[in-house]
Amino acid sequence: MTKIITLDGPSGSGKGTVGRALAIDLGFDYLDSGLLYRSLALNALINHLDLNDEFGIAATVNDVSLEFSLCSPVVTLNGADVTDEIRSERVSLASSKIAKYTSVRKKLIDFQRKFSRGHGLIADGRDMGSVIFPSADLKIFLTASVKVRANRRYKELIARGENVSLRDLERRIALRDKGDRERKVSPLIAGEGAIVIDASKKSVNEVKKEIIHYFDLIPSV
């Protein structure tokens, strides 16, 4: 039986960094659901698809081939290296838009559940514990203040050479939080039984150790 740890939370809360660290330490597979939505968004932008066409975007789910590894930062989309572009603010905004589409989310449900195989899985996203893996062995809801998350994103984008405003990022993140919480399908909520961790003042290592502590408390079957 595959052991599953879900990591949900708002944008920029550190799910990806913590999730990768956990997967490496525990020897688990890793599902970055945000990367799936980003890949759909980037594919739409590359092919000049209308981001307002919900069903048109949903129809491309099976056309996108995404590859990434825990051991490498490189991300390829349909064979092309998109490592930098897929994390850009342009793709973030497009991804946020298509993630609200019911038909897109429904098409990705079974696809994401297929990752549940082998020894264990770290599933990172916004509805992993509430919708995709409601019976997960451990559910974590990772959060952090808007200011902390905006500052992290600001540093990341500046390092990539993007010209962004910290104040504008704070506004966008707050608006995205609101949209994620209020969307009709798979709203951003802590799944039933989830443990909430505020990572505003904690390092990645501290959060990782806390999650492993909770995981070690789970009785072996």
N, C-alpha and C positions, 0 to 999 in steps of 0.2 A: 504494500500500500504506500503510495506516494505521500510524503509529509509535505504539507503546504503552509507557508507563512505568507500572509497577505500584508502588503504595505500600502495603505491608502493615505490620502492627504492632499492639500492644495498645492498648486504650482509653486516650485521653489522651496519646498519644505525639507528637501534633502533626501527624498525617497530613492532617487536613482543612485546617488553615491553610497548611501547606507545599504541599499538593496544589493548592489554589486559586491560590496565588502562582505556582506552576509553570505552571499552565494559562494564566494571564493573560500571563506572560512569553513563553511558547512559542507562544501562540495555539492551544492545544489544547482539545478538549472535556474535560469533567470529569465523572467518575462517582463519586459519594459513595455507596458501597453501604450504609454505616451509616445513611444517611438513608432508604434503602428499608426497612430493618428497623424503623426508628423510625416510619415512616409506617404500616406494618402494625400496629405495637404501638398507636400512638395511635388508629388507626381502630378497633381492637378495644376499646380503653378507652371511646371515645366511644359505641360501639354496644353496650356492656356484654356483649361476647363473653367466653366462658370462655377464659382464657389457657392453661388446661390441655388444651384441645381442639386438638391439633395439626392434625388434618385440617380442622377448622372454620376455623382461622386460615389454613391453606394455600389454602382455597377462596376467600378474599377477595383473593388476589393481583391478579386482573384487575379487581377492583372499586375499586381505589385509584388515584386520579389525583394525582400529585405534581408540583409545579412549583417550580423554584428557579433562580436566576441567579447567575453569577459576579460580576456587577456590582451585585447587591443582596442584602442579608441576608434578605429576605422569602422565606418558604416557605409555599406554599399546598397544602392537602390537600383534594381534592374541592371546590375553589373557595373554601375558607375559609382565612383567614390564621392559621397555627399556628406562626408564627415563634418565639414564646417557649415555648409548650407542648411543642413537639417536642424541645426541648433540655432539658426538665425532668428531674429525677431520677426522677420517677414513670415517665416514658416510657423512661428509660434502663434501669430495672430490668425493665420489661415487654419491652423490645427484647432484652435479654440472655437472657430466658427463651425467646422464640420463635425466636431465632437458633440455638438448639440443635436445633430440629426438622428432621429429615431431609427431610420432604416440603416444607417451606417453602424450604429452601436449594435443593433440586432444581428447584422451580418458578421460582426466580429466576435460575438459571444462564443459560438462553437469553435471558431478558430483559436481563440485564447484558451479555451478549456482543453484543447489538444496538447497544450504544453504540460499538462498534468501527467507526467510519466516519469519512470525511473525512480531514483532514490528520494529526491526531494525537489521542491520548487519554491523560489521566492517570486511572488507576483506583485509587481509594482504598478499602481495606477490610482484611479479615483473611485472605482466601484468593484475592486477585486474581492473584498470581503463581504460586500452587500449584495452583489449580483453574480459575479463570475464564479467565485468559490465560496459560497455561503457556509459550507461545512469545513472550512479550513481549520487546521490544527491550532493555528495561532493567528489572530487578527490584530494588526497594529494600525493605529491612526496617527500619523506623524504630522505635526503642525509646527508653525513658527509665526511670529508676528509679520505683518505686511512689510514693515520697515526692514526687518532682517532679511526677508525673502527678496525684496526689491534690491537691497544692497548686494546680495549674492549675485543676482542676475546682472546687475549693473557692472560688477567687476568682470563677470564672464564675458559680457558683450564688448566691453572696452578692450579686454585682452585680445579679442578677435578683430579689433579695429573698427567696430561699429560705433557710430556717433549717436548716443542716446542720452536722455535726460533722466536722472534719478527720480525726480518728482513725477515725471510722466510714467515711469515704470511703476511707481507706487500706485498711481491712479489706475493703470491698466490691470495690475494684479488685484486690486480691490474690486474692480468691475468684473474680472474673470471669476473671482471667488463667488461673487453674488450670482453670476450666471450659472456657475457649476452647482451651487446650492439649490437654485430655483428651477433648473431644467426639469421637465416632466419625466424623462427617462433617465434612469441611473443618476439621480442627483448625488452630489458630494455629501455623504454622511458616513459616520462611523458605523460599520456593520455591527450587528447584534453580538455582544460579548467582546467587542474590540477594546484593546488597551490604548488609551490616548497618551501620547508622549509629546511634550512641548520641547522642541529642539532649538528654541531661540537662543539659549545660552549653553548649549551642549555641543561638544565636538562630535564628529562622525564616529570616532572610536567609542566615546561614552554611550552614544545611542546604540551602536552595534552591540556593545557588551550588555546593555540593559535588555535588548531584545533576546540575545542568546540566553540570558538569565531566565527570562520568562519561558523560552523554548525548552530549557533543561528541566523546568518544573512539570512539563507535560508527561503524564504516565506513559510508559512504554506498553505497547499492545503485544 
